[in-house]
Each structure stands twice: as structure tokens, then as C-alpha cells.
Amino acid sequence: MEEMLKKLLDELADMKANMATKSEIQDIKSNMVTKSELQDMKANMATKSEIQDIKSNVNNRFDIIETKLAQLQVDVSEVKATVRRIEESHQEDVHAMLQTINNKLDQRDAEIQVLNKRIFKLESEVERMTSL
């Protein structure tokens, strides 16, 4: 029995050594949140339905952004296609304009040749008349 008492005393001594002191308990108590602070925190926290509403709103906004992004990608593709078409047709337009200018120059050359022939005939006639 003495041994058992000794064992119990040893265990009690170990327990006493592991127990917090009064000042440690007061420190722990002062660091703990009070019931009113917990109630304030709880009151300020969003409910499950509020969180679901927020999540739903965020998802809707992402869906709208994704839709707008997809439309923007389509618009960019259309703009690129239009630019390519304009670049290709622009070359054809320039070629057509140059051809028109060339045709007009050929026409003017023919008119100038006709005028030169007339002037030559007139100059020849004037020369012949002055030499008489």
C-alpha cells in the first residue's frame, strides 16, 4: 500500500508540475475572445445564402465576360478578314488605276501626234507661201 501511495504522490507531483500557474491561467483568459466579441463576429459573418448569392453573382459576371470575350474574338477575326480583303483589293484597284492612266496617256499621245501632223502641214504650207 505504501508503494501505491508513493506512486500516487509521484503522479500528483507530475500533475502539479504540468499544471498552469494562476498567472498563466489569467494570461490565457485575457487572450480569449469574449462571448460578446464572438456574437459580433458571428453577426458580421455572411450567411451561407449570402455567400451563395455572391458566388452566383461572380459566376454570372464571369459568364458575361466570357461571352463578351468570345464576341470580341469574333470581331477581331472579322476585322482581320476585312483588312486582308482590303489589302488584296487595294492592289487590284491600284492596277486598275494605272491601266486607266496608261490608256489616257496613249489617247493623249495619239491626239498629240495628230496635232503635230497638222502643225507640220501648216508650217509647211506657211513656208511654201513665204517662199513664193
Residue frames relative to the residue before (quaternion, step in Angstrom):
aa qw qx qy qz dx dy dz
M 1.0000 0.0000 0.0000 0.0000 0.00 0.00 0.00
E 0.6147 0.5475 -0.3448 0.4511 3.55 1.01 -0.76
E 0.6358 0.5296 -0.3276 0.4560 3.47 1.01 -0.78
M 0.6500 0.5183 -0.3072 0.4631 3.50 0.97 -0.82
L 0.6384 0.5096 -0.3194 0.4803 3.59 1.00 -0.80
K 0.6356 0.5291 -0.3219 0.4609 3.53 1.01 -0.84
K 0.6396 0.5265 -0.3112 0.4656 3.52 1.01 -0.88
L 0.6568 0.5087 -0.3017 0.4677 3.57 0.96 -0.92
L 0.6448 0.5139 -0.3205 0.4663 3.57 0.98 -0.82
D 0.6355 0.5226 -0.3245 0.4665 3.57 0.99 -0.78
E 0.6595 0.5013 -0.3035 0.4707 3.55 0.95 -0.90
L 0.6390 0.5148 -0.3228 0.4717 3.57 1.02 -0.82
A 0.6397 0.5192 -0.3242 0.4649 3.58 0.98 -0.80
D 0.6369 0.5146 -0.3208 0.4761 3.60 1.02 -0.81
M 0.6586 0.5097 -0.3053 0.4618 3.56 0.94 -0.92
K 0.6491 0.5161 -0.3131 0.4629 3.55 0.98 -0.87
A 0.6460 0.5217 -0.3149 0.4597 3.59 1.01 -0.80
N 0.7142 0.4466 -0.2488 0.4781 3.56 1.06 -0.77
M 0.5606 0.6093 -0.3901 0.4029 3.60 1.19 -0.26
A 0.4962 -0.6529 0.4887 0.2977 3.52 -1.18 0.71
T 0.4795 -0.6497 0.5028 0.3087 3.51 -1.15 0.60
K 0.6959 -0.4650 0.3405 0.4284 3.56 -1.28 0.22
S 0.6672 0.4914 -0.3101 0.4661 3.61 0.94 -0.82
E 0.6250 0.5226 -0.3414 0.4688 3.60 1.06 -0.69
I 0.6424 0.5113 -0.3215 0.4717 3.56 1.00 -0.80
Q 0.6478 0.5071 -0.3197 0.4701 3.60 0.98 -0.78
D 0.6204 0.5292 -0.3366 0.4708 3.60 1.04 -0.74
I 0.6513 0.5069 -0.3094 0.4724 3.56 0.92 -0.92
K 0.6640 0.5134 -0.2925 0.4582 3.55 0.94 -0.96
S 0.6760 0.4872 -0.3042 0.4617 3.62 0.92 -0.83
N 0.6789 0.4839 -0.2902 0.4698 3.60 1.13 -0.57
M 0.5684 0.6072 -0.3801 0.4046 3.57 1.25 -0.29
V 0.4857 -0.6457 0.5085 0.2976 3.55 -1.20 0.62
T 0.4174 -0.7096 0.5051 0.2591 3.54 -0.96 0.84
K 0.6784 -0.4927 0.3597 0.4094 3.54 -1.29 0.30
S 0.6579 0.5024 -0.3158 0.4638 3.59 0.97 -0.80
E 0.6271 0.5190 -0.3380 0.4724 3.58 1.07 -0.71
L 0.6326 0.5178 -0.3247 0.4756 3.59 1.04 -0.76
Q 0.6524 0.5067 -0.3157 0.4668 3.58 0.98 -0.82
D 0.6276 0.5233 -0.3314 0.4716 3.60 1.03 -0.76
M 0.6511 0.5100 -0.3124 0.4672 3.55 0.95 -0.90
K 0.6550 0.5139 -0.3024 0.4642 3.56 0.96 -0.88
A 0.6535 0.5151 -0.3096 0.4602 3.58 1.00 -0.83
N 0.7060 0.4620 -0.2586 0.4702 3.58 1.06 -0.73
M 0.5763 0.5918 -0.3790 0.4172 3.57 1.23 -0.28
A 0.4818 -0.6567 0.4982 0.2974 3.55 -1.12 0.70
T 0.4512 -0.6707 0.5131 0.2885 3.52 -1.10 0.69
K 0.6911 -0.4711 0.3433 0.4274 3.54 -1.29 0.27
S 0.6675 0.4936 -0.3104 0.4631 3.59 0.96 -0.83
E 0.6254 0.5228 -0.3418 0.4677 3.61 1.06 -0.69
I 0.6431 0.5079 -0.3184 0.4765 3.56 0.99 -0.81
Q 0.6490 0.5054 -0.3187 0.4709 3.60 0.99 -0.80
D 0.6256 0.5271 -0.3345 0.4678 3.60 1.06 -0.75
I 0.6486 0.5084 -0.3122 0.4727 3.56 0.94 -0.89
K 0.6492 0.5159 -0.3090 0.4657 3.57 0.94 -0.92
S 0.6513 0.5141 -0.3067 0.4663 3.57 0.97 -0.88
N 0.6495 0.5138 -0.3117 0.4659 3.59 0.97 -0.86
V 0.6550 0.5040 -0.3094 0.4702 3.57 0.95 -0.89
N 0.6515 0.5102 -0.3142 0.4653 3.59 0.94 -0.85
N 0.6385 0.5193 -0.3239 0.4666 3.59 1.00 -0.82
R 0.6581 0.5015 -0.3139 0.4658 3.57 0.94 -0.84
F 0.6416 0.5068 -0.3294 0.4723 3.59 0.98 -0.77
D 0.6265 0.5287 -0.3395 0.4612 3.58 1.03 -0.75
I 0.6436 0.5117 -0.3147 0.4743 3.58 0.99 -0.86
I 0.6547 0.5039 -0.3131 0.4684 3.58 0.93 -0.88
E 0.6533 0.5061 -0.3212 0.4624 3.59 0.92 -0.84
T 0.6372 0.5201 -0.3236 0.4677 3.60 1.01 -0.80
K 0.6736 0.4877 -0.2943 0.4709 3.55 0.91 -0.92
L 0.6313 0.5262 -0.3293 0.4648 3.58 1.03 -0.75
A 0.6417 0.5141 -0.3236 0.4681 3.57 0.96 -0.84
Q 0.6555 0.4970 -0.3103 0.4766 3.60 0.97 -0.86
L 0.6316 0.5313 -0.3267 0.4605 3.57 1.01 -0.78
Q 0.6387 0.5163 -0.3236 0.4698 3.58 1.00 -0.79
V 0.6342 0.5113 -0.3283 0.4781 3.60 1.02 -0.78
D 0.6535 0.5179 -0.3115 0.4557 3.58 0.93 -0.92
V 0.6467 0.5127 -0.3201 0.4652 3.59 0.94 -0.85
S 0.6420 0.5169 -0.3235 0.4649 3.58 0.97 -0.82
E 0.6516 0.5080 -0.3124 0.4688 3.58 0.98 -0.82
V 0.6440 0.5156 -0.3228 0.4639 3.57 0.98 -0.83
K 0.6396 0.5185 -0.3263 0.4642 3.58 0.97 -0.84
A 0.6563 0.5055 -0.3139 0.4639 3.57 0.92 -0.89
T 0.6466 0.5160 -0.3147 0.4654 3.59 0.99 -0.82
V 0.6452 0.5135 -0.3213 0.4657 3.58 0.94 -0.85
R 0.6426 0.5131 -0.3275 0.4654 3.59 0.94 -0.83
R 0.6617 0.5083 -0.3055 0.4587 3.56 0.93 -0.94
I 0.6493 0.5071 -0.3154 0.4710 3.58 0.97 -0.83
E 0.6451 0.5188 -0.3258 0.4567 3.57 0.94 -0.85
E 0.6779 0.4835 -0.2954 0.4684 3.57 0.94 -0.86
S 0.6975 0.4499 -0.2825 0.4809 3.59 0.89 -0.89
H 0.5674 0.5989 -0.3823 0.4163 3.59 1.12 -0.55
Q 0.6358 0.5152 -0.3241 0.4745 3.57 1.00 -0.80
E 0.6537 0.5024 -0.3096 0.4738 3.58 0.98 -0.83
D 0.6330 0.5312 -0.3280 0.4578 3.59 1.03 -0.80
V 0.6559 0.5025 -0.3111 0.4695 3.57 0.92 -0.89
H 0.6389 0.5191 -0.3261 0.4647 3.57 0.98 -0.82
A 0.6545 0.5092 -0.3101 0.4651 3.60 0.95 -0.87
M 0.6498 0.5102 -0.3181 0.4649 3.60 0.97 -0.84
L 0.6544 0.5040 -0.3148 0.4675 3.58 0.94 -0.84
Q 0.6322 0.5236 -0.3276 0.4678 3.58 1.02 -0.76
T 0.6426 0.5148 -0.3149 0.4721 3.59 0.99 -0.84
I 0.6506 0.5051 -0.3131 0.4729 3.58 0.94 -0.88
N 0.6432 0.5269 -0.3185 0.4553 3.58 0.95 -0.84
N 0.6536 0.5098 -0.3082 0.4669 3.57 0.97 -0.89
K 0.6573 0.5004 -0.3112 0.4698 3.59 0.95 -0.84
L 0.6360 0.5182 -0.3312 0.4660 3.59 1.02 -0.76
D 0.6303 0.5201 -0.3304 0.4723 3.59 1.00 -0.80
Q 0.6513 0.5111 -0.3123 0.4659 3.58 0.97 -0.85
R 0.6631 0.4921 -0.3061 0.4737 3.59 0.95 -0.87
D 0.6151 0.5412 -0.3480 0.4558 3.59 1.03 -0.73
A 0.6529 0.5025 -0.3163 0.4703 3.57 0.95 -0.85
E 0.6513 0.5055 -0.3177 0.4683 3.60 0.97 -0.84
I 0.6464 0.5147 -0.3203 0.4633 3.58 0.98 -0.83
Q 0.6350 0.5248 -0.3328 0.4590 3.58 1.00 -0.77
V 0.6355 0.5162 -0.3260 0.4727 3.59 1.01 -0.81
L 0.6658 0.4943 -0.3040 0.4690 3.58 0.94 -0.91
N 0.6337 0.5294 -0.3342 0.4544 3.58 0.99 -0.80
K 0.6395 0.5181 -0.3252 0.4658 3.59 0.99 -0.78
R 0.6424 0.5186 -0.3178 0.4662 3.59 0.98 -0.82
I 0.6621 0.5003 -0.3067 0.4661 3.53 0.91 -0.99
F 0.6404 0.5269 -0.3286 0.4520 3.56 0.97 -0.85
K 0.6508 0.5055 -0.3131 0.4721 3.58 0.97 -0.86
L 0.6661 0.4972 -0.3060 0.4642 3.57 0.94 -0.88
E 0.6536 0.5046 -0.3183 0.4658 3.56 0.94 -0.86
S 0.6344 0.5241 -0.3260 0.4654 3.56 1.01 -0.78
E 0.6648 0.5051 -0.2987 0.4622 3.55 0.94 -0.91
V 0.6420 0.5090 -0.3167 0.4779 3.57 1.03 -0.87
E 0.6406 0.5225 -0.3173 0.4646 3.56 0.97 -0.82
R 0.6574 0.5050 -0.3017 0.4709 3.57 0.91 -0.86
M 0.6723 0.4930 -0.2988 0.4645 3.57 0.96 -0.83
T 0.6812 0.4796 -0.2976 0.4663 3.56 0.95 -0.75
S 0.6604 0.4952 -0.3152 0.4683 3.55 1.10 -0.51
L 0.5718 0.6089 -0.3911 0.3864 3.67 1.05 -0.15
